[in-house]
Amino acid sequence: MDIRATWHNLQPREQHLLQVAAGLILLLMAYSLIIEPFASARAILSEDLVARQQLLQTVNGAVLEKQRLGGAVSGGASRIGSNEELLRTIRETAKQQQLADNLRTAQPKGRNTIVVRFAGASFDAVNTWLHSLVQQYGISVQSLHAEDKGHTGNVDLEVELGR
């Protein structure tokens, strides 16, 4: 049977009902194929923006603290002497924050700087780790580059730490 013939054999009320149903199906398809993916991507980008803003605030706070102290270590912080001590402290504190599996390299760069690289690390754990290095050991964050890895809360990170 031809589709047009089937359509014309329907009562006007049935035709109207099918037209309304087709319209609702089109709206549902437009939502699920166009609107929802954009809304989901926007939410992910918003979460990423918040995470990056928090990281920026932490780093800026550490820089301000260092400037306020004039490079001196606060009263309760222990002074780190050699690069070997600094490397040991970085590795031990990374392990304490469950970042040891994500720690890829920790290499000296000059006399007072260590470059540390993490892959797929939890942003929150890195943030806590950096905060503890600044507060407890007087280590400063000299530069930081974080890259989102697509998993909410995980980043690849390169940070230069110094005394």
Phi, psi and omega per residue, in radians:
M1 nan 2.425 3.135
D2 -1.264 2.484 -3.087
I3 -1.134 -0.603 3.119
R4 -1.201 -0.669 3.129
A5 -1.156 -0.688 3.111
T6 -1.106 -0.736 3.128
W7 -1.067 -0.791 -3.102
H8 -1.242 -0.365 3.100
N9 -1.392 -0.207 3.123
L10 -1.369 2.657 3.054
Q11 -1.226 2.663 3.120
P12 -0.976 -0.626 3.117
R13 -1.133 -0.700 3.103
E14 -1.176 -0.688 3.094
Q15 -1.081 -0.779 3.130
H16 -1.082 -0.752 3.122
L17 -1.064 -0.750 3.117
L18 -1.173 -0.617 3.096
Q19 -1.142 -0.754 3.113
V20 -1.121 -0.765 3.128
A21 -1.086 -0.727 3.118
A22 -1.117 -0.709 3.094
G23 -1.089 -0.750 3.108
L24 -1.135 -0.684 3.108
I25 -1.125 -0.714 3.100
L26 -1.112 -0.730 3.094
L27 -1.097 -0.745 3.120
L28 -1.109 -0.719 3.108
M29 -1.142 -0.739 3.131
A30 -1.084 -0.726 3.120
Y31 -1.111 -0.878 -3.040
S32 -1.274 -0.418 -3.108
L33 -1.735 -0.365 -3.067
I34 -2.100 -1.013 -2.984
I35 -1.249 -0.863 -3.078
E36 -1.072 -0.773 3.103
P37 -1.063 -0.675 3.102
F38 -1.167 -0.721 3.125
A39 -1.129 -0.699 3.116
S40 -1.133 -0.781 3.118
A41 -1.103 -0.668 3.124
R42 -1.120 -0.718 3.125
A43 -1.111 -0.727 3.123
I44 -1.114 -0.762 3.128
L45 -1.139 -0.635 3.100
S46 -1.117 -0.746 3.101
E47 -1.092 -0.723 3.118
D48 -1.102 -0.725 3.131
L49 -1.097 -0.764 3.125
V50 -1.076 -0.759 -3.141
A51 -1.095 -0.742 3.139
R52 -1.192 -0.622 3.095
Q53 -1.150 -0.690 3.100
Q54 -1.113 -0.743 3.116
L55 -1.103 -0.742 3.120
L56 -1.083 -0.731 3.107
Q57 -1.101 -0.705 3.124
T58 -1.106 -0.825 -3.125
V59 -1.140 -0.763 3.111
N60 -1.095 -0.671 3.093
G61 -1.093 -0.703 3.113
A62 -1.157 -0.694 3.113
V63 -1.135 -0.768 3.119
L64 -1.108 -0.695 3.117
E65 -1.098 -0.740 3.131
K66 -1.129 -0.739 3.130
Q67 -1.138 -0.709 -3.141
R68 -1.088 -0.694 -3.118
L69 -1.487 -0.089 -3.131
G70 1.121 0.561 3.122
G71 1.496 -0.127 -3.139
A72 -1.394 2.741 3.123
V73 -1.522 2.426 3.135
S74 -1.174 2.839 -2.995
G75 -0.858 -0.788 -3.063
G76 -1.490 -0.131 -3.068
A77 -1.428 2.513 3.099
S78 -1.619 2.449 -3.103
R79 -1.378 2.338 3.081
I80 -1.773 2.204 -3.064
G81 -1.545 -1.490 -2.997
S82 -1.450 2.929 3.062
N83 -1.063 -0.607 3.122
E84 -1.099 -0.754 3.097
E85 -1.114 -0.719 3.129
L86 -1.116 -0.787 3.104
L87 -1.072 -0.766 3.130
R88 -1.085 -0.772 3.126
T89 -1.087 -0.753 3.137
I90 -1.076 -0.807 -3.119
R91 -1.157 -0.747 -3.119
E92 -1.146 -0.773 -3.128
T93 -1.230 -0.570 3.066
A94 -1.115 -0.705 3.106
K95 -1.121 -0.719 3.123
Q96 -1.086 -0.544 -3.138
Q97 -1.620 0.252 -3.111
Q98 1.013 0.651 3.112
L99 -1.885 0.014 -3.055
A100 -1.048 -0.681 -3.133
D101 -1.202 -0.426 -3.127
N102 -1.618 -0.239 -3.130
L103 -1.254 2.052 -3.126
R104 -1.665 -0.864 3.124
T105 -2.545 2.671 2.995
A106 -2.519 1.797 -3.022
Q107 -2.216 2.477 3.073
P108 -1.127 2.552 3.034
K109 -2.371 1.626 -3.052
G110 1.444 -2.874 -3.051
R111 -1.435 -0.548 -2.995
N112 -2.133 0.277 -3.055
T113 -2.309 2.460 3.049
I114 -2.172 2.308 3.063
V115 -1.718 2.157 -3.098
V116 -2.055 2.346 3.118
R117 -2.166 2.323 3.068
F118 -2.090 2.623 3.058
A119 -2.208 2.202 3.092
G120 1.085 0.584 -3.099
A121 -1.472 2.621 3.054
S122 -1.166 2.202 -3.124
F123 -1.044 -0.743 -3.121
D124 -1.104 -0.724 3.136
A125 -1.151 -0.704 3.105
V126 -1.112 -0.741 3.134
N127 -1.054 -0.808 3.112
T128 -1.113 -0.727 3.138
W129 -1.070 -0.832 3.132
L130 -1.089 -0.729 3.131
H131 -1.056 -0.755 -3.138
S132 -1.177 -0.634 3.095
L133 -1.089 -0.715 -3.137
V134 -1.213 -0.838 -3.038
Q135 -1.298 -0.774 -3.017
Q136 -1.539 -0.535 -3.003
Y137 -2.070 -0.065 3.133
G138 1.201 0.352 3.099
I139 -1.428 2.386 -3.114
S140 -1.854 2.622 3.043
V141 -1.570 1.987 -3.106
Q142 -1.593 -0.621 3.017
S143 -2.722 2.727 -3.098
L144 -2.611 2.363 3.046
H145 -2.328 2.068 3.130
A146 -2.068 2.491 -3.133
E147 -2.279 2.199 -3.139
D148 -1.182 2.376 -3.124
K149 -1.795 0.266 3.074
G150 1.511 -0.349 3.055
H151 -1.635 2.242 -3.101
T152 -0.956 2.117 3.071
G153 1.595 -0.076 -3.136
N154 -1.882 2.434 -3.101
V155 -2.418 2.695 2.839
D156 -1.664 2.422 -2.962
L157 -2.467 2.428 2.960
E158 -2.225 2.195 -3.092
V159 -2.369 2.381 3.037
E160 -1.752 2.139 -3.132
L161 -1.990 2.484 -3.129
G162 -2.511 3.042 3.126
R163 -1.788 nan nan
